[in-house]
Amino acid sequence: MSRPDDADRASLLTRIARQYGTPAYVYELDAVASAAESLTADLPADGGLLYSLKANPHPEVVARLLAGGAGAEVSSSGELAAALAAGCPPDRIMYTGPGKDPRQLAQALSARVRCFSVESPADRDRLADACGRAGVDAEYLVRLNTPRGSARGSLRMTGRPTAFGTDVANRQEIAALLRPRGRARPVGTHTFSASNVEDPAALLQEFRNALAAVRDVCDAADLAPQLLALGGGFPAPMARPGTLARHPDLAAGLEGELEAAFPGRHRGGPRILFESGRYLTATAGTLLTTVLDVKTSGGRTFVVLDAGVNVLGGMSGLGRLMSPRAQPAAVGASDGGEERAVTLVGPLCTPLDVLNASARLVDPRPGQLLAVPNTGAYGPTASLLGFLSHPGPVEVVVEGARVRSARRLAVSSEEVAPRV
């Protein structure tokens, strides 16, 4: 099923805003499936793909990606529960993260998850202890902090001092991690250099540097890896106009690098996994928001929306996950009219509630419905949802022109009993 054309889509978005109110996220399942097909086609044919639930844990989004053959990369009990509820088999889940506590590990093992990424000796020892208490075996990948492959990427994960992984220069620690402990057994490595690497040559260079470091580490430890999780970094536009980039040369480039690092890998060499969240979901989402007010101050025009950093881009002020440069367009507006420079702000009582200090809109006015494109990744769950206690945004899932579901995220409190 294809996505609606511009006129039909404007009609659909207007109907959703009228029926469910704003702010509202609209997720198009056909676009999710299309993104997954594109990325899979651009990767080596034998490479597996994991969906990183941190990008968007909505159950219908997760289920659609699983139906297309993806597995799940999770890093919390909540993400694990979402993956399982969406129907992901435990043997297609990789549990990651630098701070897995014993309770989380016990929950994952109880759910029959058996593949983990460990980041340090303490992290590996907690996994081994959890396996011993549960009486089960588990496999793990050693996450490496590899050298920087390029200067690109919106969020650098490795190639600098970081909490993620073990520095490749720390040979003694890596050698210890690549030896079994108890019922936990190493089977390979996990690397993830940077996110949103827009230059194709830079993206390939990131993988090239990572593979060289992995080969060096495995040789030094005399380990024949069974599994290599190579991460991602696949780019996608966020909260601004744009389309998904294709990577027509990536598969061939990666095949060459893999063969150089692990000759004959197709004859019993390591399996390959990739991860993606942003690429698979960003362009499938649209944020609908209503103009509440238009006012001037000091020669600047401020457009007040019902969506602020509690709804979009709240983490930009914390870790620069996404810069607040949302560029919406009026829904159903005809071409023509002169754009004017405006500052987009939300409804929160703080001067930090800015979505774009230099947006451009045609004739903004109260009551106008705006659509912020490419907001299917890092939307509600990456925002300051509890700040000022505004209601959460509605999340509407559509397939073609049909609304499949609508729900609202909510922040709630619950009584907590003392741990025994």
One Martini backbone bead per residue (centre of mass of N, CA, C, O) as a GRO file, in nm:
protein
  420
    1MET     BB    1   0.095   0.036   0.024
    2SER     BB    2   0.063   0.363  -0.034
    3ARG     BB    3   0.104   0.678   0.001
    4PRO     BB    4  -0.048   0.951   0.010
    5ASP     BB    5  -0.111   1.217  -0.137
    6ASP     BB    6  -0.101   1.543  -0.068
    7ALA     BB    7  -0.409   1.590  -0.049
    8ASP     BB    8  -0.484   1.337   0.116
    9ARG     BB    9  -0.290   1.395   0.348
   10ALA     BB   10  -0.407   1.664   0.438
   11SER     BB   11  -0.683   1.546   0.504
   12LEU     BB   12  -0.587   1.343   0.715
   13LEU     BB   13  -0.449   1.543   0.913
   14THR     BB   14  -0.699   1.716   0.964
   15ARG     BB   15  -0.874   1.487   1.079
   16ILE     BB   16  -0.692   1.413   1.315
   17ALA     BB   17  -0.692   1.689   1.456
   18ARG     BB   18  -1.001   1.697   1.497
   19GLN     BB   19  -1.035   1.415   1.652
   20TYR     BB   20  -0.752   1.430   1.855
   21GLY     BB   21  -0.576   1.658   1.838
   22THR     BB   22  -0.327   1.875   1.982
   23PRO     BB   23  -0.065   1.722   1.990
   24ALA     BB   24   0.041   1.501   1.706
   25TYR     BB   25   0.137   1.186   1.614
   26VAL     BB   26   0.219   1.047   1.288
   27TYR     BB   27   0.225   0.705   1.180
   28GLU     BB   28   0.359   0.542   0.889
   29LEU     BB   29   0.381   0.215   0.803
   30ASP     BB   30   0.472   0.228   0.507
   31ALA     BB   31   0.733   0.391   0.570
   32VAL     BB   32   0.865   0.186   0.752
   33ALA     BB   33   0.883  -0.044   0.543
   34SER     BB   34   1.043   0.114   0.329
   35ALA     BB   35   1.297   0.170   0.498
   36ALA     BB   36   1.371  -0.125   0.551
   37GLU     BB   37   1.405  -0.207   0.255
   38SER     BB   38   1.629  -0.006   0.184
   39LEU     BB   39   1.842  -0.089   0.393
   40THR     BB   40   1.861  -0.389   0.324
   41ALA     BB   41   1.950  -0.338   0.022
   42ASP     BB   42   2.229  -0.173   0.130
   43LEU     BB   43   2.317  -0.440   0.249
   44PRO     BB   44   2.438  -0.714   0.313
   45ALA     BB   45   2.271  -1.005   0.250
   46ASP     BB   46   2.382  -1.145   0.542
   47GLY     BB   47   2.269  -0.910   0.708
   48GLY     BB   48   2.150  -0.817   0.999
   49LEU     BB   49   1.860  -0.650   1.162
   50LEU     BB   50   1.826  -0.399   1.412
   51TYR     BB   51   1.595  -0.248   1.625
   52SER     BB   52   1.602   0.060   1.790
   53LEU     BB   53   1.380   0.143   2.038
   54LYS     BB   54   1.468   0.435   2.120
   55ALA     BB   55   1.334   0.582   1.877
   56ASN     BB   56   1.052   0.383   1.877
   57PRO     BB   57   0.825   0.196   2.096
   58HIS     BB   58   0.592   0.153   1.932
   59PRO     BB   59   0.417  -0.135   1.882
   60GLU     BB   60   0.348  -0.099   1.571
   61VAL     BB   61   0.629  -0.031   1.475
   62VAL     BB   62   0.771  -0.280   1.578
   63ALA     BB   63   0.593  -0.494   1.436
   64ARG     BB   64   0.657  -0.408   1.143
   65LEU     BB   65   0.964  -0.465   1.157
   66LEU     BB   66   0.946  -0.761   1.239
   67ALA     BB   67   0.782  -0.852   0.986
   68GLY     BB   68   1.046  -0.767   0.800
   69GLY     BB   69   1.300  -0.916   0.988
   70ALA     BB   70   1.364  -0.783   1.238
   71GLY     BB   71   1.512  -0.712   1.521
   72ALA     BB   72   1.623  -0.633   1.864
   73GLU     BB   73   1.731  -0.338   2.041
   74VAL     BB   74   1.795  -0.325   2.391
   75SER     BB   75   1.816  -0.110   2.724
   76SER     BB   76   1.551  -0.220   2.879
   77SER     BB   77   1.272  -0.337   3.029
   78GLY     BB   78   1.074  -0.174   2.856
   79GLU     BB   79   1.186  -0.255   2.577
   80LEU     BB   80   1.157  -0.555   2.616
   81ALA     BB   81   0.851  -0.557   2.653
   82ALA     BB   82   0.787  -0.433   2.375
   83ALA     BB   83   0.915  -0.652   2.200
   84LEU     BB   84   0.751  -0.890   2.308
   85ALA     BB   85   0.465  -0.768   2.255
   86ALA     BB   86   0.534  -0.754   1.933
   87GLY     BB   87   0.676  -1.059   1.881
   88CYS     BB   88   0.965  -1.104   1.972
   89PRO     BB   89   1.198  -1.318   1.971
   90PRO     BB   90   1.449  -1.374   2.194
   91ASP     BB   91   1.664  -1.465   1.958
   92ARG     BB   92   1.621  -1.139   1.838
   93ILE     BB   93   1.777  -1.022   2.096
   94MET     BB   94   1.965  -0.734   2.206
   95TYR     BB   95   2.138  -0.648   2.503
   96THR     BB   96   2.212  -0.322   2.614
   97GLY     BB   97   2.434  -0.121   2.793
   98PRO     BB   98   2.618   0.037   3.068
   99GLY     BB   99   2.361  -0.019   3.309
  100LYS     BB  100   2.313  -0.319   3.406
  101ASP     BB  101   2.117  -0.465   3.629
  102PRO     BB  102   2.027  -0.746   3.797
  103ARG     BB  103   1.721  -0.722   3.739
  104GLN     BB  104   1.737  -0.692   3.433
  105LEU     BB  105   1.889  -0.956   3.378
  106ALA     BB  106   1.678  -1.144   3.502
  107GLN     BB  107   1.449  -1.067   3.312
  108ALA     BB  108   1.587  -1.146   3.047
  109LEU     BB  109   1.645  -1.443   3.116
  110SER     BB  110   1.347  -1.516   3.176
  111ALA     BB  111   1.278  -1.433   2.860
  112ARG     BB  112   1.523  -1.578   2.688
  113VAL     BB  113   1.761  -1.406   2.677
  114ARG     BB  114   2.111  -1.460   2.516
  115CYS     BB  115   2.200  -1.160   2.416
  116PHE     BB  116   2.490  -0.957   2.491
  117SER     BB  117   2.626  -0.642   2.579
  118VAL     BB  118   2.946  -0.563   2.699
  119GLU     BB  119   3.148  -0.289   2.871
  120SER     BB  120   3.274  -0.456   3.117
  121PRO     BB  121   3.372  -0.641   3.377
  122ALA     BB  122   3.126  -0.573   3.555
  123ASP     BB  123   2.912  -0.636   3.343
  124ARG     BB  124   2.997  -0.932   3.295
  125ASP     BB  125   2.972  -1.028   3.592
  126ARG     BB  126   2.670  -0.978   3.620
  127LEU     BB  127   2.589  -1.177   3.403
  128ALA     BB  128   2.720  -1.429   3.523
  129ASP     BB  129   2.564  -1.420   3.791
  130ALA     BB  130   2.281  -1.435   3.666
  131CYS     BB  131   2.322  -1.709   3.532
  132GLY     BB  132   2.379  -1.866   3.789
  133ARG     BB  133   2.106  -1.809   3.930
  134ALA     BB  134   1.932  -1.918   3.673
  135GLY     BB  135   2.069  -2.165   3.517
  136VAL     BB  136   2.209  -2.023   3.257
  137ASP     BB  137   2.304  -1.951   2.934
  138ALA     BB  138   2.525  -1.700   2.774
  139GLU     BB  139   2.587  -1.450   2.535
  140TYR     BB  140   2.860  -1.225   2.432
  141LEU     BB  141   2.955  -0.893   2.363
  142VAL     BB  142   3.223  -0.675   2.307
  143ARG     BB  143   3.250  -0.351   2.368
  144LEU     BB  144   3.402  -0.100   2.162
  145ASN     BB  145   3.645   0.161   2.159
  146THR     BB  146   3.699   0.306   1.870
  147PRO     BB  147   3.829   0.469   1.636
  148ARG     BB  148   3.806   0.732   1.451
  149GLY     BB  149   3.674   0.760   1.114
  150SER     BB  150   3.554   1.058   1.147
  151ALA     BB  151   3.392   1.393   1.153
  152ARG     BB  152   3.120   1.265   1.160
  153GLY     BB  153   2.821   1.315   1.304
  154SER     BB  154   2.584   1.400   1.561
  155LEU     BB  155   2.688   1.141   1.748
  156ARG     BB  156   2.947   1.049   1.940
  157MET     BB  157   3.049   0.727   2.073
  158THR     BB  158   3.345   0.713   1.966
  159GLY     BB  159   3.685   0.817   1.969
  160ARG     BB  160   3.662   0.878   2.282
  161PRO     BB  161   3.584   0.964   2.575
  162THR     BB  162   3.379   0.702   2.730
  163ALA     BB  163   3.112   0.490   2.855
  164PHE     BB  164   3.157   0.319   2.594
  165GLY     BB  165   3.310   0.062   2.642
  166THR     BB  166   3.637  -0.056   2.545
  167ASP     BB  167   3.938   0.024   2.499
  168VAL     BB  168   4.158  -0.096   2.261
  169ALA     BB  169   4.421  -0.031   2.436
  170ASN     BB  170   4.299  -0.237   2.654
  171ARG     BB  171   4.418  -0.546   2.638
  172GLN     BB  172   4.378  -0.680   2.912
  173GLU     BB  173   4.071  -0.636   2.938
  174ILE     BB  174   3.987  -0.768   2.672
  175ALA     BB  175   4.106  -1.046   2.724
  176ALA     BB  176   3.922  -1.102   2.968
  177LEU     BB  177   3.647  -1.065   2.816
  178LEU     BB  178   3.735  -1.306   2.599
  179ARG     BB  179   3.663  -1.477   2.849
  180PRO     BB  180   3.507  -1.690   3.020
  181ARG     BB  181   3.229  -1.672   3.269
  182GLY     BB  182   3.095  -1.923   3.356
  183ARG     BB  183   2.780  -1.894   3.173
  184ALA     BB  184   2.952  -1.682   3.011
  185ARG     BB  185   3.001  -1.621   2.651
  186PRO     BB  186   3.208  -1.529   2.408
  187VAL     BB  187   3.133  -1.428   2.037
  188GLY     BB  188   3.226  -1.111   2.022
  189THR     BB  189   3.144  -0.788   1.886
  190HIS     BB  190   3.078  -0.429   1.961
  191THR     BB  191   2.987  -0.156   1.743
  192PHE     BB  192   2.953   0.222   1.769
  193SER     BB  193   3.039   0.531   1.650
  194ALA     BB  194   2.786   0.686   1.498
  195SER     BB  195   2.539   0.918   1.422
  196ASN     BB  196   2.429   1.049   1.140
  197VAL     BB  197   2.598   0.978   0.865
  198GLU     BB  198   2.585   1.153   0.566
  199ASP     BB  199   2.851   1.054   0.451
  200PRO     BB  200   2.927   0.775   0.279
  201ALA     BB  201   3.236   0.770   0.319
  202ALA     BB  202   3.228   0.804   0.629
  203LEU     BB  203   3.064   0.554   0.694
  204LEU     BB  204   3.265   0.349   0.577
  205GLN     BB  205   3.501   0.440   0.759
  206GLU     BB  206   3.379   0.354   1.022
  207PHE     BB  207   3.367   0.052   0.953
  208ARG     BB  208   3.665   0.015   0.883
  209ASN     BB  209   3.784   0.088   1.162
  210ALA     BB  210   3.628  -0.119   1.325
  211LEU     BB  211   3.728  -0.376   1.180
  212ALA     BB  212   4.027  -0.338   1.239
  213ALA     BB  213   3.995  -0.349   1.548
  214VAL     BB  214   3.861  -0.624   1.566
  215ARG     BB  215   4.082  -0.791   1.433
  216ASP     BB  216   4.304  -0.718   1.637
  217VAL     BB  217   4.163  -0.819   1.893
  218CYS     BB  218   4.114  -1.115   1.804
  219ASP     BB  219   4.408  -1.189   1.750
  220ALA     BB  220   4.519  -1.129   2.037
  221ALA     BB  221   4.291  -1.343   2.164
  222ASP     BB  222   4.234  -1.589   1.984
  223LEU     BB  223   3.954  -1.514   1.826
  224ALA     BB  224   3.669  -1.663   1.672
  225PRO     BB  225   3.418  -1.504   1.559
  226GLN     BB  226   3.054  -1.535   1.536
  227LEU     BB  227   2.988  -1.220   1.610
  228LEU     BB  228   2.903  -0.896   1.452
  229ALA     BB  229   2.832  -0.576   1.583
  230LEU     BB  230   2.833  -0.270   1.377
  231GLY     BB  231   2.589  -0.103   1.380
  232GLY     BB  232   2.561   0.232   1.234
  233GLY     BB  233   2.463   0.571   1.109
  234PHE     BB  234   2.209   0.617   0.957
  235PRO     BB  235   2.055   0.864   0.788
  236ALA     BB  236   1.812   1.131   0.885
  237PRO     BB  237   1.571   1.343   0.881
  238MET     BB  238   1.483   1.603   1.134
  239ALA     BB  239   1.227   1.829   1.156
  240ARG     BB  240   1.263   1.836   0.837
  241PRO     BB  241   1.300   1.844   0.532
  242GLY     BB  242   1.315   1.524   0.362
  243THR     BB  243   1.500   1.236   0.261
  244LEU     BB  244   1.612   0.934   0.211
  245ALA     BB  245   1.908   0.790   0.191
  246ARG     BB  246   2.107   0.614  -0.018
  247HIS     BB  247   2.343   0.305  -0.041
  248PRO     BB  248   2.470   0.167  -0.321
  249ASP     BB  249   2.793   0.118  -0.207
  250LEU     BB  250   2.795  -0.027   0.073
  251ALA     BB  251   2.791  -0.331   0.031
  252ALA     BB  252   3.052  -0.356  -0.133
  253GLY     BB  253   3.235  -0.218   0.072
  254LEU     BB  254   3.180  -0.413   0.307
  255GLU     BB  255   3.264  -0.673   0.174
  256GLY     BB  256   3.559  -0.592   0.143
  257GLU     BB  257   3.618  -0.542   0.445
  258LEU     BB  258   3.533  -0.822   0.551
  259GLU     BB  259   3.731  -0.989   0.378
  260ALA     BB  260   3.988  -0.854   0.488
  261ALA     BB  261   3.934  -0.925   0.795
  262PHE     BB  262   3.759  -1.209   0.701
  263PRO     BB  263   3.856  -1.450   0.539
  264GLY     BB  264   3.606  -1.655   0.434
  265ARG     BB  265   3.330  -1.588   0.590
  266HIS     BB  266   3.127  -1.769   0.411
  267ARG     BB  267   3.307  -2.016   0.558
  268GLY     BB  268   3.234  -1.976   0.884
  269GLY     BB  269   3.206  -1.703   0.967
  270PRO     BB  270   3.086  -1.427   1.080
  271ARG     BB  271   2.820  -1.277   1.180
  272ILE     BB  272   2.603  -0.996   1.084
  273LEU     BB  273   2.522  -0.681   1.244
  274PHE     BB  274   2.272  -0.426   1.250
  275GLU     BB  275   2.174  -0.086   1.339
  276SER     BB  276   1.845   0.087   1.375
  277GLY     BB  277   1.627   0.384   1.408
  278ARG     BB  278   1.611   0.652   1.250
  279TYR     BB  279   1.588   0.541   0.955
  280LEU     BB  280   1.318   0.363   1.010
  281THR     BB  281   1.130   0.631   1.141
  282ALA     BB  282   1.153   0.936   1.080
  283THR     BB  283   0.981   0.954   0.793
  284ALA     BB  284   0.704   0.833   0.940
  285GLY     BB  285   0.673   1.116   1.085
  286THR     BB  286   0.421   1.354   1.223
  287LEU     BB  287   0.380   1.675   1.361
  288LEU     BB  288   0.101   1.812   1.515
  289THR     BB  289   0.031   2.170   1.532
  290THR     BB  290  -0.089   2.461   1.705
  291VAL     BB  291  -0.157   2.788   1.684
  292LEU     BB  292  -0.191   3.020   1.958
  293ASP     BB  293   0.028   3.252   1.881
  294VAL     BB  294   0.113   3.598   1.770
  295LYS     BB  295   0.417   3.781   1.841
  296THR     BB  296   0.592   4.078   1.942
  297SER     BB  297   0.959   4.134   2.011
  298GLY     BB  298   1.212   4.326   1.932
  299GLY     BB  299   1.141   4.256   1.614
  300ARG     BB  300   1.013   3.980   1.681
  301THR     BB  301   0.860   3.670   1.591
  302PHE     BB  302   0.620   3.480   1.777
  303VAL     BB  303   0.535   3.131   1.773
  304VAL     BB  304   0.280   2.972   1.944
  305LEU     BB  305   0.266   2.643   2.053
  306ASP     BB  306   0.138   2.320   2.165
  307ALA     BB  307   0.446   2.249   2.105
  308GLY     BB  308   0.731   2.147   2.278
  309VAL     BB  309   0.988   2.006   2.462
  310ASN     BB  310   0.765   1.799   2.568
  311VAL     BB  311   0.743   1.679   2.250
  312LEU     BB  312   1.018   1.812   2.113
  313GLY     BB  313   1.359   1.796   2.169
  314GLY     BB  314   1.435   1.794   2.483
  315MET     BB  315   1.738   1.664   2.461
  316SER     BB  316   1.896   1.906   2.334
  317GLY     BB  317   1.967   2.037   2.627
  318LEU     BB  318   2.150   1.780   2.714
  319GLY     BB  319   2.280   1.589   2.439
  320ARG     BB  320   2.221   1.666   2.138
  321LEU     BB  321   2.025   1.476   1.982
  322MET     BB  322   1.851   1.740   1.896
  323SER     BB  323   1.804   2.007   1.722
  324PRO     BB  324   1.609   2.309   1.749
  325ARG     BB  325   1.487   2.297   1.397
  326ALA     BB  326   1.201   2.323   1.332
  327GLN     BB  327   1.012   2.277   1.007
  328PRO     BB  328   0.719   2.374   0.924
  329ALA     BB  329   0.390   2.329   0.773
  330ALA     BB  330   0.109   2.405   0.636
  331VAL     BB  331  -0.191   2.257   0.620
  332GLY     BB  332  -0.320   2.299   0.301
  333ALA     BB  333  -0.143   2.499   0.172
  334SER     BB  334  -0.080   2.725  -0.055
  335ASP     BB  335   0.095   2.859  -0.270
  336GLY     BB  336   0.237   3.134  -0.161
  337GLY     BB  337   0.366   3.381  -0.027
  338GLU     BB  338   0.549   3.529   0.227
  339GLU     BB  339   0.807   3.468   0.405
  340ARG     BB  340   0.883   3.459   0.759
  341ALA     BB  341   1.059   3.528   1.033
  342VAL     BB  342   1.065   3.297   1.313
  343THR     BB  343   0.982   3.195   1.647
  344LEU     BB  344   0.960   2.882   1.788
  345VAL     BB  345   0.726   2.808   2.046
  346GLY     BB  346   0.601   2.699   2.334
  347PRO     BB  347   0.387   2.659   2.637
  348LEU     BB  348   0.616   2.704   2.830
  349CYS     BB  349   0.763   2.837   3.142
  350THR     BB  350   1.027   2.891   2.934
  351PRO     BB  351   1.303   3.003   2.742
  352LEU     BB  352   1.375   2.696   2.642
  353ASP     BB  353   1.104   2.686   2.457
  354VAL     BB  354   1.264   2.602   2.162
  355LEU     BB  355   1.240   2.492   1.817
  356ASN     BB  356   1.299   2.775   1.652
  357ALA     BB  357   1.488   3.074   1.584
  358SER     BB  358   1.471   3.031   1.231
  359ALA     BB  359   1.202   3.029   1.098
  360ARG     BB  360   0.966   2.974   0.815
  361LEU     BB  361   0.659   3.153   0.740
  362VAL     BB  362   0.326   3.176   0.617
  363ASP     BB  363   0.108   3.346   0.771
  364PRO     BB  364   0.083   3.334   1.077
  365ARG     BB  365  -0.190   3.193   1.287
  366PRO     BB  366  -0.430   3.142   1.481
  367GLY     BB  367  -0.529   2.794   1.435
  368GLN     BB  368  -0.306   2.682   1.286
  369LEU     BB  369  -0.193   2.404   1.101
  370LEU     BB  370   0.096   2.213   1.168
  371ALA     BB  371   0.378   2.035   1.008
  372VAL     BB  372   0.627   1.816   1.125
  373PRO     BB  373   0.866   1.657   0.976
  374ASN     BB  374   1.042   1.387   1.054
  375THR     BB  375   0.914   1.250   1.365
  376GLY     BB  376   0.959   0.920   1.422
  377ALA     BB  377   1.218   1.003   1.588
  378TYR     BB  378   1.266   1.116   1.888
  379GLY     BB  379   1.010   1.206   2.042
  380PRO     BB  380   0.839   1.160   2.312
  381THR     BB  381   1.071   0.975   2.459
  382ALA     BB  382   1.284   1.240   2.402
  383SER     BB  383   1.120   1.413   2.599
  384LEU     BB  384   0.977   1.647   2.840
  385LEU     BB  385   0.700   1.510   2.942
  386GLY     BB  386   0.685   1.611   3.263
  387PHE     BB  387   0.703   1.905   3.199
  388LEU     BB  388   0.443   2.089   3.351
  389SER     BB  389   0.208   1.870   3.307
  390HIS     BB  390   0.134   1.810   3.035
  391PRO     BB  391  -0.010   1.657   2.807
  392GLY     BB  392   0.039   1.422   2.604
  393PRO     BB  393   0.079   1.311   2.308
  394VAL     BB  394  -0.060   1.193   2.038
  395GLU     BB  395  -0.071   0.859   1.884
  396VAL     BB  396  -0.095   0.796   1.534
  397VAL     BB  397  -0.185   0.518   1.334
  398VAL     BB  398  -0.117   0.453   0.988
  399GLU     BB  399  -0.272   0.300   0.685
  400GLY     BB  400  -0.264   0.497   0.472
  401ALA     BB  401  -0.599   0.626   0.534
  402ARG     BB  402  -0.593   0.449   0.800
  403VAL     BB  403  -0.684   0.427   1.126
  404ARG     BB  404  -0.558   0.211   1.378
  405SER     BB  405  -0.454   0.415   1.614
  406ALA     BB  406  -0.491   0.573   1.952
  407ARG     BB  407  -0.270   0.746   2.181
  408ARG     BB  408  -0.150   0.837   2.518
  409LEU     BB  409   0.096   0.965   2.682
  410ALA     BB  410   0.190   0.903   3.033
  411VAL     BB  411   0.246   1.037   3.352
  412SER     BB  412   0.309   0.836   3.642
  413SER     BB  413   0.237   0.710   3.964
  414GLU     BB  414   0.371   0.475   4.215
  415GLU     BB  415   0.389   0.246   4.438
  416VAL     BB  416   0.675   0.148   4.649
  417ALA     BB  417   0.827  -0.122   4.757
  418PRO     BB  418   1.040  -0.267   4.937
  419ARG     BB  419   1.318  -0.433   4.913
  420VAL     BB  420   1.415  -0.758   5.014
   0.00000   0.00000   0.00000
